[in-house]
C-alpha cells in the first residue's frame, strides 16, 4: 500500500555521513519523513560529512539564502601528494618531498590565502559548461579553461601539523571550493596537497550543535514516531532569523501578498528584511527599494492561524 506523502514545512540540519552524495542523503531523509517536497541547500561531496540543511515544503522557497551564506569547515589535508580531483578519491598526479616544510612556512603561506582571493573552480565540480556538469567532462579526461572567480576566506587557522597532514579551520564565503583552496595552498608550499577529510561545521546561522545524525532519524522512523521526527525540524524562517523584522499592518500585508511594494514606517533604508504580521507570524522576505518601499521577494503560500 502506497503511503500518502505528507505536506510538512521546516528545515532539518542533517549531519550527513561520508560515502553518500547530498542528493542521496536528501532522498533517504525525504523517505524517512514521508515528505512530499524537499530539497538541499549547498551540496557536500561524498567524501565530506557534516551540516547539510534540508528544506521541506515552504522552506524550499528560501533555500537560496542558505546557498549564499558563509560556511565553516574543518579540513584535513595531506601534504606531498597532489591528485586530479583535489581529494583522496582522485588519481595521484604528483608526489613531492616535505623536507623543507615547517610549521612556520605553513603559517606564512596560509597568511596569503586569508581575505579576498581568486579561485579557479575545479573540473570535478557541478558547474556547467554548455549544459553539462564539469565533473562529467573530467571523468572523460576532458579539461576546459575555467575563469577565476573572487571568493573570501574569513578564517584560515592551522590546528595541527603532524604526519604530513594539516588540520585547518576554514570559514569561507559562498562559492568557495575547499578542495581548490587546499590544492592552491599545496602548490604555494611547493609540495602539493589534497583533502583527505572534510567536515562542515556551520552554514549561515546554523552550527554544529544543531545537527541531527541520520541514525536518530532512522530510529524515529522505525518507531513510526512522526511527532519526534517533526520535532527535529526548525521553523521555515530560521535561516533568516537574524534579518531585521518588518511588522506589517493588515493593509500592508494585504498588498504585500498581492505582490505590491508598500511603505512601512521606520523600516531599514536598504537590504533584505523578514516580513511578519502584527502577531509575529512569518509570511516571507522582502527587499528595500531605492525609494524606501518594501518589496516582496519570496512569500509563503499560506499563513497558519
Secondary structure as a PSIPRED ss2 file (coil, helix, strand):
# PSIPRED VFORMAT (PSIPRED V4.0)

   1 X C   1.000  0.000  0.000
   2 X C   1.000  0.000  0.000
   3 X C   1.000  0.000  0.000
   4 X C   1.000  0.000  0.000
   5 X C   1.000  0.000  0.000
   6 X E   0.000  0.000  1.000
   7 X C   1.000  0.000  0.000
   8 X C   1.000  0.000  0.000
   9 X C   1.000  0.000  0.000
  10 X E   0.000  0.000  1.000
  11 X E   0.000  0.000  1.000
  12 X E   0.000  0.000  1.000
  13 X E   0.000  0.000  1.000
  14 X E   0.000  0.000  1.000
  15 X E   0.000  0.000  1.000
  16 X E   0.000  0.000  1.000
  17 X C   1.000  0.000  0.000
  18 X C   1.000  0.000  0.000
  19 X C   1.000  0.000  0.000
  20 X C   1.000  0.000  0.000
  21 X C   1.000  0.000  0.000
  22 X H   0.000  1.000  0.000
  23 X H   0.000  1.000  0.000
  24 X H   0.000  1.000  0.000
  25 X H   0.000  1.000  0.000
  26 X H   0.000  1.000  0.000
  27 X H   0.000  1.000  0.000
  28 X H   0.000  1.000  0.000
  29 X H   0.000  1.000  0.000
  30 X H   0.000  1.000  0.000
  31 X H   0.000  1.000  0.000
  32 X H   0.000  1.000  0.000
  33 X H   0.000  1.000  0.000
  34 X C   1.000  0.000  0.000
  35 X E   0.000  0.000  1.000
  36 X C   1.000  0.000  0.000
  37 X C   1.000  0.000  0.000
  38 X E   0.000  0.000  1.000
  39 X E   0.000  0.000  1.000
  40 X E   0.000  0.000  1.000
  41 X C   1.000  0.000  0.000
  42 X C   1.000  0.000  0.000
  43 X C   1.000  0.000  0.000
  44 X C   1.000  0.000  0.000
  45 X C   1.000  0.000  0.000
  46 X C   1.000  0.000  0.000
  47 X C   1.000  0.000  0.000
  48 X E   0.000  0.000  1.000
  49 X E   0.000  0.000  1.000
  50 X E   0.000  0.000  1.000
  51 X E   0.000  0.000  1.000
  52 X E   0.000  0.000  1.000
  53 X E   0.000  0.000  1.000
  54 X E   0.000  0.000  1.000
  55 X E   0.000  0.000  1.000
  56 X E   0.000  0.000  1.000
  57 X H   0.000  1.000  0.000
  58 X H   0.000  1.000  0.000
  59 X H   0.000  1.000  0.000
  60 X H   0.000  1.000  0.000
  61 X H   0.000  1.000  0.000
  62 X H   0.000  1.000  0.000
  63 X H   0.000  1.000  0.000
  64 X H   0.000  1.000  0.000
  65 X H   0.000  1.000  0.000
  66 X H   0.000  1.000  0.000
  67 X H   0.000  1.000  0.000
  68 X C   1.000  0.000  0.000
  69 X C   1.000  0.000  0.000
  70 X C   1.000  0.000  0.000
  71 X E   0.000  0.000  1.000
  72 X E   0.000  0.000  1.000
  73 X E   0.000  0.000  1.000
  74 X E   0.000  0.000  1.000
  75 X E   0.000  0.000  1.000
  76 X E   0.000  0.000  1.000
  77 X E   0.000  0.000  1.000
  78 X E   0.000  0.000  1.000
  79 X E   0.000  0.000  1.000
  80 X C   1.000  0.000  0.000
  81 X E   0.000  0.000  1.000
  82 X E   0.000  0.000  1.000
  83 X E   0.000  0.000  1.000
  84 X C   1.000  0.000  0.000
  85 X C   1.000  0.000  0.000
  86 X C   1.000  0.000  0.000
  87 X E   0.000  0.000  1.000
  88 X C   1.000  0.000  0.000
  89 X C   1.000  0.000  0.000
  90 X C   1.000  0.000  0.000
  91 X C   1.000  0.000  0.000
  92 X E   0.000  0.000  1.000
  93 X E   0.000  0.000  1.000
  94 X E   0.000  0.000  1.000
  95 X E   0.000  0.000  1.000
  96 X C   1.000  0.000  0.000
  97 X C   1.000  0.000  0.000
  98 X C   1.000  0.000  0.000
  99 X C   1.000  0.000  0.000
 100 X C   1.000  0.000  0.000
 101 X C   1.000  0.000  0.000
 102 X C   1.000  0.000  0.000
 103 X H   0.000  1.000  0.000
 104 X H   0.000  1.000  0.000
 105 X H   0.000  1.000  0.000
 106 X H   0.000  1.000  0.000
 107 X H   0.000  1.000  0.000
 108 X H   0.000  1.000  0.000
 109 X H   0.000  1.000  0.000
 110 X H   0.000  1.000  0.000
 111 X H   0.000  1.000  0.000
 112 X C   1.000  0.000  0.000
 113 X C   1.000  0.000  0.000
 114 X C   1.000  0.000  0.000
 115 X E   0.000  0.000  1.000
 116 X E   0.000  0.000  1.000
 117 X E   0.000  0.000  1.000
 118 X E   0.000  0.000  1.000
 119 X E   0.000  0.000  1.000
 120 X E   0.000  0.000  1.000
 121 X C   1.000  0.000  0.000
 122 X C   1.000  0.000  0.000
 123 X C   1.000  0.000  0.000
 124 X C   1.000  0.000  0.000
 125 X C   1.000  0.000  0.000
 126 X C   1.000  0.000  0.000
 127 X C   1.000  0.000  0.000
 128 X E   0.000  0.000  1.000
 129 X E   0.000  0.000  1.000
 130 X C   1.000  0.000  0.000
 131 X C   1.000  0.000  0.000
 132 X E   0.000  0.000  1.000
 133 X E   0.000  0.000  1.000
 134 X H   0.000  1.000  0.000
 135 X H   0.000  1.000  0.000
 136 X H   0.000  1.000  0.000
 137 X H   0.000  1.000  0.000
 138 X H   0.000  1.000  0.000
 139 X H   0.000  1.000  0.000
 140 X C   1.000  0.000  0.000
 141 X C   1.000  0.000  0.000
 142 X C   1.000  0.000  0.000
 143 X C   1.000  0.000  0.000
 144 X C   1.000  0.000  0.000
 145 X C   1.000  0.000  0.000
 146 X C   1.000  0.000  0.000
 147 X C   1.000  0.000  0.000
 148 X E   0.000  0.000  1.000
 149 X E   0.000  0.000  1.000
 150 X E   0.000  0.000  1.000
 151 X E   0.000  0.000  1.000
 152 X E   0.000  0.000  1.000
 153 X E   0.000  0.000  1.000
 154 X E   0.000  0.000  1.000
 155 X E   0.000  0.000  1.000
 156 X E   0.000  0.000  1.000
 157 X E   0.000  0.000  1.000
 158 X E   0.000  0.000  1.000
 159 X E   0.000  0.000  1.000
 160 X E   0.000  0.000  1.000
 161 X E   0.000  0.000  1.000
 162 X E   0.000  0.000  1.000
 163 X C   1.000  0.000  0.000
 164 X C   1.000  0.000  0.000
 165 X E   0.000  0.000  1.000
 166 X E   0.000  0.000  1.000
 167 X E   0.000  0.000  1.000
 168 X E   0.000  0.000  1.000
 169 X E   0.000  0.000  1.000
 170 X E   0.000  0.000  1.000
 171 X E   0.000  0.000  1.000
 172 X E   0.000  0.000  1.000
 173 X C   1.000  0.000  0.000
 174 X C   1.000  0.000  0.000
 175 X C   1.000  0.000  0.000
 176 X C   1.000  0.000  0.000
 177 X C   1.000  0.000  0.000
 178 X H   0.000  1.000  0.000
 179 X H   0.000  1.000  0.000
 180 X H   0.000  1.000  0.000
 181 X H   0.000  1.000  0.000
 182 X H   0.000  1.000  0.000
 183 X H   0.000  1.000  0.000
 184 X H   0.000  1.000  0.000
 185 X H   0.000  1.000  0.000
 186 X H   0.000  1.000  0.000
 187 X H   0.000  1.000  0.000
 188 X H   0.000  1.000  0.000
 189 X H   0.000  1.000  0.000
 190 X C   1.000  0.000  0.000
 191 X C   1.000  0.000  0.000
 192 X C   1.000  0.000  0.000
 193 X E   0.000  0.000  1.000
 194 X E   0.000  0.000  1.000
 195 X E   0.000  0.000  1.000
 196 X E   0.000  0.000  1.000
 197 X E   0.000  0.000  1.000
 198 X E   0.000  0.000  1.000
 199 X E   0.000  0.000  1.000
 200 X E   0.000  0.000  1.000
 201 X E   0.000  0.000  1.000
 202 X E   0.000  0.000  1.000
 203 X E   0.000  0.000  1.000
 204 X C   1.000  0.000  0.000
 205 X C   1.000  0.000  0.000
 206 X E   0.000  0.000  1.000
 207 X E   0.000  0.000  1.000
 208 X H   0.000  1.000  0.000
 209 X H   0.000  1.000  0.000
 210 X H   0.000  1.000  0.000
 211 X C   1.000  0.000  0.000
 212 X E   0.000  0.000  1.000
 213 X E   0.000  0.000  1.000
 214 X H   0.000  1.000  0.000
 215 X H   0.000  1.000  0.000
 216 X H   0.000  1.000  0.000
 217 X H   0.000  1.000  0.000
 218 X H   0.000  1.000  0.000
 219 X H   0.000  1.000  0.000
 220 X H   0.000  1.000  0.000
 221 X H   0.000  1.000  0.000
 222 X H   0.000  1.000  0.000
 223 X C   1.000  0.000  0.000
 224 X C   1.000  0.000  0.000
 225 X C   1.000  0.000  0.000
 226 X H   0.000  1.000  0.000
 227 X H   0.000  1.000  0.000
 228 X H   0.000  1.000  0.000
 229 X H   0.000  1.000  0.000
 230 X H   0.000  1.000  0.000
 231 X C   1.000  0.000  0.000
 232 X C   1.000  0.000  0.000
 233 X C   1.000  0.000  0.000
 234 X E   0.000  0.000  1.000
 235 X C   1.000  0.000  0.000
 236 X H   0.000  1.000  0.000
 237 X H   0.000  1.000  0.000
 238 X H   0.000  1.000  0.000
 239 X H   0.000  1.000  0.000
 240 X H   0.000  1.000  0.000
 241 X C   1.000  0.000  0.000
 242 X C   1.000  0.000  0.000
 243 X C   1.000  0.000  0.000
 244 X E   0.000  0.000  1.000
 245 X E   0.000  0.000  1.000
 246 X E   0.000  0.000  1.000
 247 X E   0.000  0.000  1.000
 248 X C   1.000  0.000  0.000
 249 X C   1.000  0.000  0.000
 250 X H   0.000  1.000  0.000
 251 X H   0.000  1.000  0.000
 252 X H   0.000  1.000  0.000
 253 X H   0.000  1.000  0.000
 254 X H   0.000  1.000  0.000
 255 X H   0.000  1.000  0.000
 256 X H   0.000  1.000  0.000
 257 X H   0.000  1.000  0.000
 258 X C   1.000  0.000  0.000
 259 X C   1.000  0.000  0.000
 260 X C   1.000  0.000  0.000
 261 X C   1.000  0.000  0.000
 262 X E   0.000  0.000  1.000
 263 X C   1.000  0.000  0.000
 264 X C   1.000  0.000  0.000
 265 X C   1.000  0.000  0.000
 266 X C   1.000  0.000  0.000
 267 X C   1.000  0.000  0.000
 268 X C   1.000  0.000  0.000
 269 X C   1.000  0.000  0.000
 270 X C   1.000  0.000  0.000
 271 X C   1.000  0.000  0.000
 272 X E   0.000  0.000  1.000
 273 X E   0.000  0.000  1.000
 274 X E   0.000  0.000  1.000
 275 X E   0.000  0.000  1.000
 276 X E   0.000  0.000  1.000
 277 X C   1.000  0.000  0.000
 278 X C   1.000  0.000  0.000
 279 X C   1.000  0.000  0.000
 280 X C   1.000  0.000  0.000
 281 X C   1.000  0.000  0.000
 282 X E   0.000  0.000  1.000
 283 X E   0.000  0.000  1.000
 284 X E   0.000  0.000  1.000
 285 X E   0.000  0.000  1.000
 286 X E   0.000  0.000  1.000
 287 X E   0.000  0.000  1.000
 288 X E   0.000  0.000  1.000
 289 X C   1.000  0.000  0.000
 290 X C   1.000  0.000  0.000
 291 X C   1.000  0.000  0.000
 292 X C   1.000  0.000  0.000
 293 X C   1.000  0.000  0.000
 294 X E   0.000  0.000  1.000
 295 X E   0.000  0.000  1.000
 296 X E   0.000  0.000  1.000
 297 X E   0.000  0.000  1.000
 298 X E   0.000  0.000  1.000
 299 X E   0.000  0.000  1.000
 300 X C   1.000  0.000  0.000
 301 X C   1.000  0.000  0.000
 302 X C   1.000  0.000  0.000
 303 X C   1.000  0.000  0.000
 304 X C   1.000  0.000  0.000
 305 X C   1.000  0.000  0.000
